[in-house]
């Protein structure tokens, strides 16, 4: 994690849940649907921005390493929306933590 990103997240840590709430309202529905068919023990990994992972490929290899034989890796990823309203809203909300 770069020092700039670390400083940014240290500044917004106490506000993170509030800033993340709009996205979490949608993501929680996606997560519930995605995990509805999952059985057994579940390990949720990598919640957050992903910017704290210096080598994403190595991170994925580590997830595979800790997954039990016969286990399943299920992923939920989101990117900027192309929706005329949501895209600019996401941009504006992203601006806040980067420039606090």
C-alpha positions, 0 to 999 in steps of 0.5 A: 500500500502506498503512503498516499493511500494509507494516509487517505484511509487513516483519515477516513477510517472513522467515516468509512462505514458511512461513506460505504453505506450506499454501496453496501446496501446494493452489495449486501443483496448481491452477496446474499444471492451469490452465497445462497447456494454455498454450503459448509464453512465459508471464509470471506476474504478481501473485503474493501477496496483491494488497494491494500494488496500490493500483488493481486495475483499473489493474493489470489494464489494465497486464497487458492492455497487456503481453500480446502481440497474440493472447496470452491472459490466464489467471488463478488467484484464490482466496478464503476457503473455505466448507469447515467446516475450511479456512475457519476454518484460513484465518482463523487463518493470516491472523490470524498475519501481521496481528497479528505 
